[in-house]
Amino acid sequence: MRSDGSRSFMVPALSKSYTSARYISSRRSRRFLSVQSCDIAAYVGNHFTSSSVQQMNKKAPSPPILCPPMELPPAASFVAVALATVLLLITILRRWKPKRRYNLPPGPRPWPVIGNLNLMGALPHRSVHALSKRYGPLMSLRFGSFPVVVGSSVDAARSILKTHDLAFIDRPRMASGRYTGYSYSDVLWAPYGAYWRQARRLWKTEILSARQLRSHEHVRDEEVRAMLRDLYENGPAAATAGRAVVLLDHLLMVNLNSISRMVLGKKYVVHGGAGAGSATTPEEFKWMIDEFFFLSGALNVGDMIPWLSWLDPQIKRIKRLGEMFDRFLEQVLDEHDERRRWEGEEFAAMDMVDLLLGLAEDPNLEIPIGRDGVKGFTLDLILGGTDTSSVTIEWAMSELLRNPDTLTKATEELDRVIGRERLVTEGDIPNLPYMEAIVKETMRLHPVTPLLAPRMSREDASMGSYDIPTGTLVFVNVWAIGRDPAVWGHDADEFRPERFVGSSLDVKGQDFELLPFGSGRRMCPGIGLGLKMVQVVLANLVHGFAWRLPDGMAKEELSMEEKFGLSMPRMVPLEAVPEPRLPGHLYAGP
């Protein structure tokens, strides 16, 4: 206590007081508590009056102590007692509460803290497949703090996606959904509830309805022609010099430009630079797409062990990526808002963003989607319609180049049905059963999402004799199902489209042997658009050009190694030489 009556908890002769405290060994525990209470007193010192401190100092025993004993005010005492009581009750209830013993599916024993994350290699779908051979098609794992169940058979997939679809319909709260899904406002990561049900209905009836897709068919047709023209202009020179083109670059542009025009109203990225008024370049946007699919598919430590999220460098990458996408989308929405204000009552929706902004202002919606919802939906459309379609087409062309007999059969069908005097249109696809079989076989061997996006159980469920507790992450290994010899025979690993010719198996979620788009209520809502783009682009590539590998490369030398991510792209981008096989005027474009 200073002479002026103000409080002070500093001891001038600290070393001397400490020496005095040392010789009282029998009272060490009490003195230790007195020392520790200094910090507490400094924090709550404002609760004491000068007179109360003086009274305590008068009663202080000798030898001198470092900090006077404290007397809590009545309110603080009540709070302390209440907190202690609550903590005691929680401890008692936890100890006495009977715990249900779950009969979990078999699986490897988890390690403390990390669980079974140590068993996941560079390609998790292959690691899980190898484990399922030992523990069975329904297997338990643990990823950090989360219990995990993986289904790797047709029966397991049917049980998860159909029988117990409603029990396993939720999504886990992961960093990708928070930072790139606008706090779970998009369709992919939105938790189950009224908002998600409304969003799903809007996607089916408004955003990606059959009417909407038909209204933009001319856009897709024009962009396919632009891709063929670009390949034609580079093709003869490349063929003469034996030089190959990187096919993925062309696939990304045709898909991105088609999606941009349908969703955003114009091309925002074009070859050689950014589109008019664009906030990004083609190179940057391609990097953003690749980064999204890598980070969204990664088993991030911060997601699986939340209390270590501050140490996870990938969380910082996701935050940065979300900021980059937001900058781009804010520009898009600002431009659309400006046009709406400029045109006033004469305004008419021209693209899907116009449609979304109109829905955001609809007073009849049960739950407003807001600006973040508009951006989340827009990002779903761009990402879902760009990378996934491009990756699937690249895998299809890779398989055709490794199987020249199959490529010849496809070319013969196209010449027979289409001829060589026009290009393939979307309306021709139903008349090309072998091309459809090639697409299905590609999706069987190379599903764009080998492990379907994780679901989370919202209630306890039973699968056969096994229990699946609430809060369990649930995965379906579509890649393993597509290569199961019990389903596909001894040649399950071979590319043979003939297995689908005359078969009723489809990719629309009703046949659990083939699930590239998932199934059930969480099935990919963009299946209609994605399937159209894959089929028409692939058919025109095969019809418009004779393809071969670069000079000196044998088909056996073509790498089919996969790269990790939410999608499953090739490790090495496909390079091939295109030689035009149609009259030149067909490549000139509209």
Buried (B, 14 or more C-beta within 10 A) or exposed (E): BEEEEEBEBEBEEEEEBEEBBEEEEEBEEEBEEBBEBBEEBEEEEEBBEEEBBBEBEEEEEEEBBBBBBBEBBEEEEEEEEEEEEEEEEEEEEEEEEEEEEBEBBEBBEBEEEBBBBEBBEEBBBBBBBEBBEEBBBBBBBBBBBBBBBBBBBBBBBBBBBBBBBEBBBBBBBBBBBBBBBBBBBBBBBBBBEEBBBBBBEBBEEBBBBEEBBEEBBEBBBBBBBBBBBBBBEBBEEBBEEEBBBEBBBBBBBBBBBBBBBBBBBBBBBBEEEBBEEBBBBBEBBBBBBBBBBBBBBBEBBBBBBBEBBEEBEBBEBBEEBBEBBBEBBEBBBEBBEEEBEEEEEEEEBBBBBBBBBBBBEEEEBEEBBEBBBBBBBBBBBBBBBBBBBBBBBBBBBBBBBBBEEBBEBBBEBBEEBBEEEEBBBBEBBEEBBBBBBBBBBBBBBBBBBBBBBBBBBBEBBEBEEBBBBEBBBBBBBBBBBBBBEEBBEEEBEEBBBEBBEEEEEEBBBEBBBBBBBBBBBBBBBBBBBBBBBBBBBBBBBBBBBBBBBBEEBEEEEBEBEBBBBBBBBBEEEBBBBBEBBBEEEBBEBE
